[in-house]
Amino acid sequence: FKHWWESGELKPGVNEHSAKVFRKFAKKTNNFECGEIEVICALGVSPAAASYTYEEKRDFWEKYCFGPGLQDHDVLNCGGEEEEDEGK
């Protein structure tokens, strides 16, 4: 995974956890200038991550993982339907 970060293809997500964890690669990749794949460092859902409430964890996952994933799914599905319609 380190090699992939150093390749410059990845960039940290827009949340503070991702920025903090992955900032060590910023200098090597010219501040993620060419990064196209966004990587999220997510809050742990385990009860062991007790410094965050259930609500904080749920909201984090909704905002940075599930929401964007569902949005991408909708975009990809709508794009696929349009292409099918054009071919008819």
C-alpha positions as CSV (number, residue, x, y, z in Angstrom):
1,F,0.0,0.0,0.0
2,K,2.9,2.3,0.7
3,H,4.2,1.9,-2.8
4,W,0.8,2.9,-4.2
5,W,0.8,6.0,-2.1
6,E,4.2,7.0,-3.3
7,S,3.2,6.5,-6.9
8,G,1.0,9.6,-6.6
9,E,-2.2,7.8,-7.8
10,L,-3.9,8.1,-4.4
11,K,-5.1,11.2,-2.5
12,P,-6.5,11.4,1.0
13,G,-10.2,12.0,1.6
14,V,-11.3,15.5,2.6
15,N,-11.9,14.6,6.3
16,E,-9.4,15.5,9.0
17,H,-8.6,11.8,9.8
18,S,-7.5,11.0,6.3
19,A,-5.5,14.2,5.9
20,K,-3.7,13.5,9.2
21,V,-2.9,9.8,8.5
22,F,-1.8,10.2,4.9
23,R,0.0,13.6,5.1
24,K,3.4,11.9,5.3
25,F,3.0,11.1,1.6
26,A,2.3,14.7,0.6
27,K,5.9,15.8,0.0
28,K,6.7,12.7,-2.0
29,T,3.7,13.2,-4.3
30,N,3.8,17.0,-4.7
31,N,0.9,17.4,-2.3
32,F,-1.2,14.7,-4.1
33,E,-1.2,16.8,-7.3
34,C,-2.0,13.8,-9.6
35,G,-4.0,11.7,-7.2
36,E,-7.2,10.4,-8.7
37,I,-8.2,7.7,-6.2
38,E,-9.6,9.1,-2.9
39,V,-8.8,7.1,0.2
40,I,-10.8,7.5,3.4
41,C,-9.3,6.8,6.8
42,A,-12.5,6.0,8.5
43,L,-13.5,5.9,12.2
44,G,-13.5,2.5,13.7
45,V,-17.0,1.1,14.3
46,S,-15.8,-1.2,17.1
47,P,-16.8,-0.4,20.7
48,A,-13.0,-0.2,21.3
49,A,-13.1,3.2,19.5
50,A,-14.9,4.6,22.5
51,S,-13.6,8.1,22.1
52,Y,-16.4,8.6,19.5
53,T,-20.1,8.1,20.1
54,Y,-22.2,5.8,18.0
55,E,-23.8,8.8,16.4
56,E,-20.5,10.4,15.5
57,K,-19.3,7.1,13.9
58,R,-22.6,6.7,12.0
59,D,-22.6,10.2,10.7
60,F,-19.0,9.9,9.6
61,W,-19.6,6.7,7.6
62,E,-22.8,8.2,6.1
63,K,-21.0,11.4,5.0
64,Y,-17.7,10.0,3.7
65,C,-18.4,6.4,2.7
66,F,-22.0,5.4,2.2
67,G,-23.3,8.7,0.8
68,P,-20.6,9.2,-1.8
69,G,-20.8,5.5,-2.7
70,L,-24.5,5.6,-3.3
71,Q,-24.1,8.8,-5.3
72,D,-21.5,7.2,-7.6
73,H,-23.8,4.2,-7.9
74,D,-26.6,6.4,-9.1
75,V,-24.4,8.3,-11.5
76,L,-23.0,5.1,-13.0
77,N,-26.5,3.5,-13.3
78,C,-28.0,6.6,-14.9
79,G,-25.1,6.8,-17.3
80,G,-25.5,3.1,-18.2
81,E,-29.3,3.6,-18.9
82,E,-28.7,6.6,-21.1
83,E,-26.2,4.6,-23.2
84,E,-28.7,1.7,-23.6
85,D,-31.4,4.2,-24.7
86,E,-29.1,5.7,-27.3
87,G,-28.4,2.3,-28.8
88,K,-32.1,1.6,-29.4
